[in-house]
């Protein structure tokens, strides 16, 4: 993550501390999601179905797609992740980076999956359903 430097060339300790905290949280979430992708994808797809966000005719195929997406961001550059979530980054005040990433995947890519019949709700509904599952792995 880029460091913030004041125009006077002195670093602001508070901003640096916040940046370090967010970077640690980001790495923790992405690594935990990668390590437990299969279990998380099962819970996540079930929640999306229960909340009537997605309608599918092949649950295991959707779980596999979500599992791949849970593993992907840990190997990606921060720029690639931020590019993926650029359209929805202001959806909530203190977003979970992984929840935003999966939300972007669902509303932009998963909708074209051959086993998805339809996706319901707005971006915030999708994010909230995802965050209800992924929020459990976010450090407090």
Secondary structure, 3 states (H helix, E strand, C coil): CCCCECCCCCECHHHHHHHHHHHHHHHHHHHHHHHCHHHHHHHHHHHHHHCCCEEECCHHHHHHHHHHHHHHHHHCCHHHHHHHCHHHCCCCCCCCHHHHHHHHHHHHCHHHCCCEEEECCCHHHHHHHHHHHHHHHCCC
